[in-house]
Amino acid sequence: MGYVVAATWTAEEGKAGIVADAITKLTPLSREEPGNRFYQAYQNPQVPHVFHLFEIYDDEPAYQAHTESEHFKQYAFGQAIPVLKGRARSFYQTLD
């Protein structure tokens, strides 16, 4: 089974570009992580300040390693999260 994370990041007004830049930098590095199976961010062009991230990891420890990685610290905690007005995460398991 895989460990699934569905996250929604809502940028503060006027800060969507900062969040998009952080996600653009974070995505390829996250996809290279050993326990990562899938990592995709997306947004609705009609609501450009809301970002969704869909992630699948081998297991919960692989996800924890992701949140402790240098690139996550730099781009998520250091760049995007400080300019969010909302951040929600839901966790699931795949039905393999």
C-alpha positions in Angstrom: 0.0 0.0 0.0 1.0 3.6 -0.5 0.8 6.5 1.9 -1.2 9.3 0.2 -1.1 13.0 1.1 -3.6 15.5 -0.3 -2.7 19.0 0.6 -4.2 22.4 -0.1 -2.2 25.6 0.2 -4.0 28.9 0.1 -1.8 31.9 -0.5 -2.3 35.3 1.1 -3.6 37.9 -1.3 -0.8 38.9 -3.8 1.4 36.0 -2.7 0.4 33.3 -5.2 3.6 33.9 -7.3 5.8 33.2 -4.3 3.9 29.9 -3.5 4.0 28.9 -7.2 7.7 29.5 -7.4 8.3 27.4 -4.2 6.2 24.6 -5.5 8.0 24.7 -8.9 11.4 24.3 -7.2 10.1 21.7 -4.7 8.5 19.4 -7.2 11.4 17.9 -9.1 13.4 17.5 -5.9 10.5 15.7 -4.1 10.0 13.4 -7.1 13.7 12.2 -6.7 13.2 11.2 -3.0 13.7 7.4 -2.5 10.3 6.8 -1.0 8.3 9.0 -3.4 6.0 7.3 -5.9 4.1 10.4 -7.2 4.2 14.1 -6.6 1.9 16.5 -8.5 0.8 20.0 -7.8 -2.0 21.7 -9.6 -4.3 24.8 -9.4 -7.5 26.0 -10.9 -6.8 29.0 -13.2 -10.0 30.6 -12.0 -8.7 30.4 -8.4 -5.0 30.9 -8.8 -4.2 31.5 -5.1 -5.2 28.0 -4.1 -2.8 25.2 -4.8 -3.3 21.4 -4.4 -0.6 18.8 -4.0 -1.2 15.1 -4.5 1.6 12.9 -3.2 2.1 9.2 -2.8 4.9 7.7 -0.7 5.9 4.1 0.0 4.9 4.6 3.6 4.5 7.2 6.4 8.3 7.2 7.2 9.0 8.2 3.6 6.6 11.1 3.9 8.2 12.1 7.2 11.6 12.0 5.5 10.1 14.3 2.8 9.0 16.9 5.4 12.5 16.8 7.0 14.4 17.1 3.7 16.5 20.2 3.1 14.5 21.1 0.0 11.2 21.0 1.9 12.7 23.1 4.7 13.9 25.6 2.1 11.0 25.9 -0.3 8.0 24.9 1.8 8.8 26.0 5.3 11.1 28.8 4.2 9.3 30.3 1.2 5.7 29.1 0.7 4.2 28.4 4.2 5.1 31.8 5.6 2.8 33.4 3.0 -0.1 31.0 3.3 -3.4 32.0 4.9 -4.5 28.4 4.9 -2.9 24.9 4.8 -4.8 21.7 5.0 -3.6 18.1 4.7 -5.4 14.8 4.5 -3.8 11.4 4.7 -4.9 8.1 3.0 -3.8 4.7 2.0 -3.9 3.3 -1.5 -6.0 0.2 -2.2 -3.4 -1.9 -3.9 
